[in-house]
Amino acid sequence: MKPHEVPYPTLSPDTDPHAEAVQLEIYRRMSPGRKIELVFEAIEMNRALILAGLRKRFPKAGEQELRRRLFGICLGEELATKAYGPLEDPD
């Protein structure tokens, strides 16, 4: 099948087209509330993964420092500094 013959752009090039069609049909049948739940679950999983990586990179950091580093990643360092202040000097 040529790219211009695909009825919609593929979401993931490494996914079988039939599997993707099934997945899209499941999403179409979901209620808006369930879709929102999935988005929030994905956001929470993303934050958990970021925090796990930060804990590995900064094993001596406390929860407050880890949270501040998380904000720096999620918001960008400039906005995080304006909103939450600069990162503390570890010395």
PyMOL commands that place a pseudoatom at each C-alpha (Angstrom):
pseudoatom trace, name=CA, resn=MET, resi=1, chain=A, elem=C, hetatm=0, pos=[0.000, 0.000, 0.000]
pseudoatom trace, name=CA, resn=LYS, resi=2, chain=A, elem=C, hetatm=0, pos=[1.353, 3.410, -0.949]
pseudoatom trace, name=CA, resn=PRO, resi=3, chain=A, elem=C, hetatm=0, pos=[1.407, 6.208, 1.640]
pseudoatom trace, name=CA, resn=HIS, resi=4, chain=A, elem=C, hetatm=0, pos=[-1.287, 8.208, -0.153]
pseudoatom trace, name=CA, resn=GLU, resi=5, chain=A, elem=C, hetatm=0, pos=[-3.572, 5.139, -0.118]
pseudoatom trace, name=CA, resn=VAL, resi=6, chain=A, elem=C, hetatm=0, pos=[-3.553, 4.887, 3.685]
pseudoatom trace, name=CA, resn=PRO, resi=7, chain=A, elem=C, hetatm=0, pos=[-6.899, 6.232, 4.974]
pseudoatom trace, name=CA, resn=TYR, resi=8, chain=A, elem=C, hetatm=0, pos=[-5.239, 7.865, 7.997]
pseudoatom trace, name=CA, resn=PRO, resi=9, chain=A, elem=C, hetatm=0, pos=[-1.652, 8.425, 9.053]
pseudoatom trace, name=CA, resn=THR, resi=10, chain=A, elem=C, hetatm=0, pos=[-0.216, 5.600, 11.075]
pseudoatom trace, name=CA, resn=LEU, resi=11, chain=A, elem=C, hetatm=0, pos=[0.252, 6.234, 14.783]
pseudoatom trace, name=CA, resn=SER, resi=12, chain=A, elem=C, hetatm=0, pos=[3.247, 3.965, 15.050]
pseudoatom trace, name=CA, resn=PRO, resi=13, chain=A, elem=C, hetatm=0, pos=[5.169, 2.687, 12.046]
pseudoatom trace, name=CA, resn=ASP, resi=14, chain=A, elem=C, hetatm=0, pos=[6.227, -0.482, 13.893]
pseudoatom trace, name=CA, resn=THR, resi=15, chain=A, elem=C, hetatm=0, pos=[2.633, -1.548, 14.650]
pseudoatom trace, name=CA, resn=ASP, resi=16, chain=A, elem=C, hetatm=0, pos=[0.783, -3.939, 12.378]
pseudoatom trace, name=CA, resn=PRO, resi=17, chain=A, elem=C, hetatm=0, pos=[-1.927, -1.971, 10.508]
pseudoatom trace, name=CA, resn=HIS, resi=18, chain=A, elem=C, hetatm=0, pos=[-4.643, -4.441, 11.570]
pseudoatom trace, name=CA, resn=ALA, resi=19, chain=A, elem=C, hetatm=0, pos=[-3.617, -4.150, 15.224]
pseudoatom trace, name=CA, resn=GLU, resi=20, chain=A, elem=C, hetatm=0, pos=[-3.633, -0.370, 14.939]
pseudoatom trace, name=CA, resn=ALA, resi=21, chain=A, elem=C, hetatm=0, pos=[-7.106, -0.423, 13.376]
pseudoatom trace, name=CA, resn=VAL, resi=22, chain=A, elem=C, hetatm=0, pos=[-8.364, -2.518, 16.303]
pseudoatom trace, name=CA, resn=GLN, resi=23, chain=A, elem=C, hetatm=0, pos=[-6.738, -0.116, 18.759]
pseudoatom trace, name=CA, resn=LEU, resi=24, chain=A, elem=C, hetatm=0, pos=[-8.314, 2.916, 17.064]
pseudoatom trace, name=CA, resn=GLU, resi=25, chain=A, elem=C, hetatm=0, pos=[-11.731, 1.248, 17.125]
pseudoatom trace, name=CA, resn=ILE, resi=26, chain=A, elem=C, hetatm=0, pos=[-11.356, 0.652, 20.866]
pseudoatom trace, name=CA, resn=TYR, resi=27, chain=A, elem=C, hetatm=0, pos=[-10.495, 4.336, 21.345]
pseudoatom trace, name=CA, resn=ARG, resi=28, chain=A, elem=C, hetatm=0, pos=[-13.490, 5.408, 19.240]
pseudoatom trace, name=CA, resn=ARG, resi=29, chain=A, elem=C, hetatm=0, pos=[-15.836, 3.355, 21.422]
pseudoatom trace, name=CA, resn=MET, resi=30, chain=A, elem=C, hetatm=0, pos=[-14.433, 4.722, 24.693]
pseudoatom trace, name=CA, resn=SER, resi=31, chain=A, elem=C, hetatm=0, pos=[-16.348, 7.345, 26.581]
pseudoatom trace, name=CA, resn=PRO, resi=32, chain=A, elem=C, hetatm=0, pos=[-14.726, 10.783, 26.806]
pseudoatom trace, name=CA, resn=GLY, resi=33, chain=A, elem=C, hetatm=0, pos=[-14.302, 10.228, 30.540]
pseudoatom trace, name=CA, resn=ARG, resi=34, chain=A, elem=C, hetatm=0, pos=[-12.340, 7.022, 29.999]
pseudoatom trace, name=CA, resn=LYS, resi=35, chain=A, elem=C, hetatm=0, pos=[-10.119, 8.751, 27.432]
pseudoatom trace, name=CA, resn=ILE, resi=36, chain=A, elem=C, hetatm=0, pos=[-9.335, 11.473, 29.973]
pseudoatom trace, name=CA, resn=GLU, resi=37, chain=A, elem=C, hetatm=0, pos=[-8.542, 8.786, 32.574]
pseudoatom trace, name=CA, resn=LEU, resi=38, chain=A, elem=C, hetatm=0, pos=[-6.052, 7.223, 30.150]
pseudoatom trace, name=CA, resn=VAL, resi=39, chain=A, elem=C, hetatm=0, pos=[-4.377, 10.587, 29.577]
pseudoatom trace, name=CA, resn=PHE, resi=40, chain=A, elem=C, hetatm=0, pos=[-4.011, 11.198, 33.327]
pseudoatom trace, name=CA, resn=GLU, resi=41, chain=A, elem=C, hetatm=0, pos=[-2.687, 7.671, 33.837]
pseudoatom trace, name=CA, resn=ALA, resi=42, chain=A, elem=C, hetatm=0, pos=[-0.082, 8.296, 31.124]
pseudoatom trace, name=CA, resn=ILE, resi=43, chain=A, elem=C, hetatm=0, pos=[0.932, 11.593, 32.754]
pseudoatom trace, name=CA, resn=GLU, resi=44, chain=A, elem=C, hetatm=0, pos=[1.316, 9.903, 36.144]
pseudoatom trace, name=CA, resn=MET, resi=45, chain=A, elem=C, hetatm=0, pos=[3.363, 7.083, 34.620]
pseudoatom trace, name=CA, resn=ASN, resi=46, chain=A, elem=C, hetatm=0, pos=[5.582, 9.641, 32.885]
pseudoatom trace, name=CA, resn=ARG, resi=47, chain=A, elem=C, hetatm=0, pos=[6.190, 11.476, 36.162]
pseudoatom trace, name=CA, resn=ALA, resi=48, chain=A, elem=C, hetatm=0, pos=[6.956, 8.211, 37.963]
pseudoatom trace, name=CA, resn=LEU, resi=49, chain=A, elem=C, hetatm=0, pos=[9.494, 7.255, 35.292]
pseudoatom trace, name=CA, resn=ILE, resi=50, chain=A, elem=C, hetatm=0, pos=[11.128, 10.687, 35.402]
pseudoatom trace, name=CA, resn=LEU, resi=51, chain=A, elem=C, hetatm=0, pos=[11.374, 10.503, 39.206]
pseudoatom trace, name=CA, resn=ALA, resi=52, chain=A, elem=C, hetatm=0, pos=[12.869, 7.016, 39.019]
pseudoatom trace, name=CA, resn=GLY, resi=53, chain=A, elem=C, hetatm=0, pos=[15.519, 8.317, 36.639]
pseudoatom trace, name=CA, resn=LEU, resi=54, chain=A, elem=C, hetatm=0, pos=[16.215, 11.305, 38.880]
pseudoatom trace, name=CA, resn=ARG, resi=55, chain=A, elem=C, hetatm=0, pos=[16.566, 9.056, 41.933]
pseudoatom trace, name=CA, resn=LYS, resi=56, chain=A, elem=C, hetatm=0, pos=[19.133, 6.993, 40.047]
pseudoatom trace, name=CA, resn=ARG, resi=57, chain=A, elem=C, hetatm=0, pos=[21.058, 10.069, 38.869]
pseudoatom trace, name=CA, resn=PHE, resi=58, chain=A, elem=C, hetatm=0, pos=[20.872, 11.851, 42.238]
pseudoatom trace, name=CA, resn=PRO, resi=59, chain=A, elem=C, hetatm=0, pos=[20.826, 9.110, 44.905]
pseudoatom trace, name=CA, resn=LYS, resi=60, chain=A, elem=C, hetatm=0, pos=[21.533, 11.541, 47.766]
pseudoatom trace, name=CA, resn=ALA, resi=61, chain=A, elem=C, hetatm=0, pos=[18.757, 13.973, 46.787]
pseudoatom trace, name=CA, resn=GLY, resi=62, chain=A, elem=C, hetatm=0, pos=[15.787, 14.352, 49.094]
pseudoatom trace, name=CA, resn=GLU, resi=63, chain=A, elem=C, hetatm=0, pos=[12.171, 14.361, 47.955]
pseudoatom trace, name=CA, resn=GLN, resi=64, chain=A, elem=C, hetatm=0, pos=[12.030, 18.163, 47.785]
pseudoatom trace, name=CA, resn=GLU, resi=65, chain=A, elem=C, hetatm=0, pos=[15.073, 18.334, 45.494]
pseudoatom trace, name=CA, resn=LEU, resi=66, chain=A, elem=C, hetatm=0, pos=[13.736, 15.521, 43.327]
pseudoatom trace, name=CA, resn=ARG, resi=67, chain=A, elem=C, hetatm=0, pos=[10.405, 17.322, 42.982]
pseudoatom trace, name=CA, resn=ARG, resi=68, chain=A, elem=C, hetatm=0, pos=[12.163, 20.533, 42.012]
pseudoatom trace, name=CA, resn=ARG, resi=69, chain=A, elem=C, hetatm=0, pos=[14.227, 18.674, 39.409]
pseudoatom trace, name=CA, resn=LEU, resi=70, chain=A, elem=C, hetatm=0, pos=[11.013, 17.106, 38.090]
pseudoatom trace, name=CA, resn=PHE, resi=71, chain=A, elem=C, hetatm=0, pos=[9.511, 20.576, 37.670]
pseudoatom trace, name=CA, resn=GLY, resi=72, chain=A, elem=C, hetatm=0, pos=[12.630, 21.661, 35.804]
pseudoatom trace, name=CA, resn=ILE, resi=73, chain=A, elem=C, hetatm=0, pos=[12.180, 18.821, 33.346]
pseudoatom trace, name=CA, resn=CYS, resi=74, chain=A, elem=C, hetatm=0, pos=[8.419, 19.215, 32.938]
pseudoatom trace, name=CA, resn=LEU, resi=75, chain=A, elem=C, hetatm=0, pos=[8.194, 22.999, 32.870]
pseudoatom trace, name=CA, resn=GLY, resi=76, chain=A, elem=C, hetatm=0, pos=[11.612, 23.937, 31.606]
pseudoatom trace, name=CA, resn=GLU, resi=77, chain=A, elem=C, hetatm=0, pos=[14.311, 25.243, 33.901]
pseudoatom trace, name=CA, resn=GLU, resi=78, chain=A, elem=C, hetatm=0, pos=[13.522, 28.924, 33.330]
pseudoatom trace, name=CA, resn=LEU, resi=79, chain=A, elem=C, hetatm=0, pos=[9.848, 28.637, 34.332]
pseudoatom trace, name=CA, resn=ALA, resi=80, chain=A, elem=C, hetatm=0, pos=[10.615, 26.204, 37.173]
pseudoatom trace, name=CA, resn=THR, resi=81, chain=A, elem=C, hetatm=0, pos=[13.142, 28.672, 38.593]
pseudoatom trace, name=CA, resn=LYS, resi=82, chain=A, elem=C, hetatm=0, pos=[10.618, 31.522, 38.400]
pseudoatom trace, name=CA, resn=ALA, resi=83, chain=A, elem=C, hetatm=0, pos=[7.891, 29.428, 40.028]
pseudoatom trace, name=CA, resn=TYR, resi=84, chain=A, elem=C, hetatm=0, pos=[9.871, 27.359, 42.556]
pseudoatom trace, name=CA, resn=GLY, resi=85, chain=A, elem=C, hetatm=0, pos=[13.233, 29.067, 42.858]
pseudoatom trace, name=CA, resn=PRO, resi=86, chain=A, elem=C, hetatm=0, pos=[16.633, 27.850, 41.770]
pseudoatom trace, name=CA, resn=LEU, resi=87, chain=A, elem=C, hetatm=0, pos=[17.979, 24.411, 42.542]
pseudoatom trace, name=CA, resn=GLU, resi=88, chain=A, elem=C, hetatm=0, pos=[19.889, 24.343, 45.804]
pseudoatom trace, name=CA, resn=ASP, resi=89, chain=A, elem=C, hetatm=0, pos=[23.661, 24.029, 45.534]
pseudoatom trace, name=CA, resn=PRO, resi=90, chain=A, elem=C, hetatm=0, pos=[24.448, 20.434, 46.625]
pseudoatom trace, name=CA, resn=ASP, resi=91, chain=A, elem=C, hetatm=0, pos=[27.588, 21.542, 48.546]
for i in range(1, 91): cmd.bond("trace and resi %d" % i, "trace and resi %d" % (i + 1))
show_as sticks, trace
zoom trace
